[in-house]
Each structure stands twice: as structure tokens, then as C-alpha cells.
Amino acid sequence: MQGRPPVAPPHTEERLRWLDLIPVLVFTILGVILVFAVVVMLARLNRPYYRANLETIALSATLAIYLAVGAGIAVALRRLRAPLAYLGLRWPAPRDLAVTLALIIPWYVGIAVVSALSSAALNGGRAVPGNTRQLFIQRPHGIGILVLALLVTAVAAPLSEEAFFRGMLFRLLRRRLPLWAAVLLSAIAFGLAHASPTVSFALLPVFIYMGIVLAVVYAWTGSLTNTILLHGLNNAVGTVTVYALLSR
């Protein structure tokens, strides 16, 4: 008598765990420590070279830290069968580009409104300074510095930050909380990671606003590609603008 064919095990939906955030945090912390140690060693071994190439060294150090974040994300997602599909990350299609272009003007209008409110409430009515200026420690010279800065701000930063804050943190929060709470908490985490007290505390609401919009876009489209494009375009515009102003 022929037995029944084996029954395939039921498909279980792949899920992230809160423990999956640990490799990202560990790699980030170790990356910061290692990069800082290398920069300090370079400054001590060859101070004239360090001073002459401070801009390139600073941007390269920032890029190395983002690579460490990316490595942590890769380790955290290694147990998933299709991590890119899980995150909603794919090669940009014409629709993705259209969504980004449609959102960019409302995005900047929102930034202007939040900046004005934050200026009045937290900065004594003075304009809220941007943190893009911190990219360029010295007056930038040459197109190579701009390319390196764009590699940091418009490529490395959006890829790693969107994968962590939207692809991982937001999704973990969304499993346990209502949509509005997951959006808000992930946006606050995004804002705290970006707002530098050395620039202005008034930047925090601006970055929280950005985090809210990016989380809503991710929840709406289910695509990390859309948030990366919007985030990257915003950073690219800011970087090129600051570079042009400082190079005059």
C-alpha cells in the first residue's frame, strides 16, 4: 500500500527579533572606536599630512563608520532567506522615481514649516542651522571632495539609515504598537541619532519630522527603495548647496 506523500512544513513568515538590533549596535560602536583610533594615530604619526588632508580624512572616516553600520545590518539579517525582499529593497523602477519627485516639494515645504516653528520655540526666532555644514571641516577644494561627500551623504547614509530605522526598528515597533506609535517612536530615534547639540537643539524637531515622513512613506509603499531615494535626494541637495556656498 502506497503511503501518503510527505506533507511540506507550513510556511512561517520571516520575522526580525529585537536581538537582531544588537549586531548593528555592536558593529557601529566598534566602527566608531576603530576609526577614531586610526585617525588619532594618523594625526600623531604625520601631523602635516593630517592637517593638509583633514577634509578627506574626516569624510573617509564617516564613510568607514557607515560601512560598519552596513556590516552590522548584514550580520543581523543573515538568517533571513531573502533579506532584501524582506526589507522591500529593489532596484529603482520608474514608479519609484516618480514617487520621489512627487514627494520632494511637500517634503521641503514641511521642513520649512517645522524649521520655522522650531526656530520660534527653541532658537529664539533665529534660523535653525543645518548640520550639513559639519561635513566640510575646511573650505572644500576640488570635485573629488564633493564626490566623496555625496558618497557619504547620498549613498552610504540613506542605505544604512533606512535599513536600520525603517527596515528594522520601525517594523519591530509596528509588530507591537499601533501604526502612529511605531511611526513616532522610530522618528524620535532617528531624530536623536542626527540632532547634534553642537549645532542646535532646534534641529531635533526637523529630524523627527523627516523620520515621520520616511516611516509613513515606508508604511504606505512597503518599499525601502522609496525612502532611500527620498532620503538620498534630500542629502544630495543639501550637500551640493553647502559645497557651492563654501567654494565661492
Number of C-alpha atoms within 10 A of each C-alpha: 3 4 5 6 6 6 6 6 6 6 6 6 7 12 14 19 14 11 9 19 19 15 18 22 15 14 21 22 15 15 22 19 12 16 20 14 12 13 16 13 13 14 15 11 11 10 14 11 11 19 12 11 12 18 21 19 15 18 21 17 20 21 21 19 25 25 19 24 29 22 18 24 24 16 16 20 23 12 13 13 10 11 15 14 12 19 21 16 19 13 6 13 10 8 10 19 15 11 16 21 14 12 15 15 11 11 17 13 11 16 17 14 12 21 25 19 17 22 21 15 12 18 18 11 12 13 13 23 15 17 15 15 17 12 18 20 12 15 11 20 12 8 10 11 16 17 14 16 26 21 17 26 27 24 20 20 24 24 22 22 20 27 25 22 19 30 24 25 24 26 24 20 19 18 12 10 14 10 16 12 14 23 26 20 19 26 27 20 16 24 21 17 13 15 20 16 11 8 14 16 18 27 25 22 22 25 23 25 21 22 26 22 20 25 28 20 20 24 17 9 15 17 21 26 25 27 29 26 22 25 24 23 19 17 21 19 14 19 22 16 14 18 22 12 11 14 11 7
